[in-house]
């Protein structure tokens, strides 16, 4: 993380140096609305924009408002080997104070989110307990000892995957109020059969290839009282429609395994929006996008 932040700061500073060097006869922009640059054409300009964008993204995550006059003064003092305005002890103290402020801001945001999700979870718990109870009584539904409920829409005749198999599947995943939080559309998921969460895994490891099932997953087999981000609230039951297309082999398996590794552990990637989250047993496929 330290290396990443240094890289981003360096990239931003290179952008600032380039701008100052090329436009030293013009006032320096201090507000976003002052910048009216065209889309960059040269590689230097393109890279400069991207580095500035990523720097701004990370600053924006914590709503950091820097004074760029002092930012550039500090840069030029260091670049020209001038003494800093502060002693080394003061520098360390100021940085620690700043990080403490950022952490306090993060903690405050997390507490607000926790309280909001706690209130949502109370309502969801009552609603989904009733939904699961009624689903258990519904004709055509099969109830597993674990509490998993499924209905066979179409029963295939292919192989049944084991835990280590990579499978190709179409899915529609929704909450009990009908809110869809993941749908493969035209592009199926390619994942290890045991890589998602308990209820999803249990269903996949029973399905022959070619099958389509509707699966109702109680909260204790999904994301329990934790939930998943802003997509799946605490205590939520999940309804899945799964169409198991194939068990991957050969080159398809190698490609899927590589893509899955890069998606779940993108070494060297900055962790910008869209990177996978986590949860009990792994994130839902829709949480990865």
Secondary structure, 3 states (H helix, E strand, C coil): CHHHHHHHHHHHHHHHHHHHHHCCCCCCCCCHHHCCCCCCCCHHHHHHHHHHHHHHHHHHHCCCCCCHHHHHHHHHHHHCCCCCCCCHHHHHHHHHHHHHHHHHHHHHHHHHHHHHHHHHHHHHHHHHHHHHHHHHHCCCCEECCCCCEEEEEECCCCCECCCCCEEEEEEEEEECCCCEEEECCCCCEEEECCCCCHHHHHHHCCCECCCEEEEEECHHHCCCCCCECCCECCCCCEEEEEEEEEECCHHHHHHHHHHHHHHHCCCCCCCCCCCCCCCCCCCCHHHHC
